[in-house]
Amino acid sequence: MKNRFLITTAALAALALPVAAHAQNGVRDGAIGGAVGGAIVGGPIGAVVGGVGGAIVGGLADEHRIGFREYTLREKRASYQYRDEVRIGAELPTVGIEYYAVPAEYGVRDYRYTVVNSRTVLVDLRTHRIVQIID
């Protein structure tokens, strides 16, 4: 049974590699965020399923990233100083940091954005985890 589980996990990971190899920006960040969340909930198989699902659902689409980045620069939001690494899956505090709505034209409904260590990030307000870094 253990061997079957490992073989299944390896097969799923091999199927996901071409997607990950060709993924860029928003899709890549969504895949990484989904994989992190899936790993927390479902272990190795959860990571694979979450990674593929995250690539499909993840934050800002590639065509909106530049416009959204320019929008956030115009807004000149204060940067929150975070003591840890700014990375996908990092959990931000629930207090002491401002989260802002993403304008509808960027196609993001379920996340808010903020600026952390001078980097704009999308955050899932249910978990306060970073789901995408906008560079």
Secondary structure, 3 states (H helix, E strand, C coil): CHHHHHHHHHHHHHHHHHHHHHCCHHHHHHHHHHHHHHHHHHHHHHHHHHHHHHHHHCCCCHHHHHHHHHHHHHHCCCCECCCCCCCCCCECCCCCCCCEECCHHHCCCCEEEEEECCEEEEEECCCCEEEEEEC
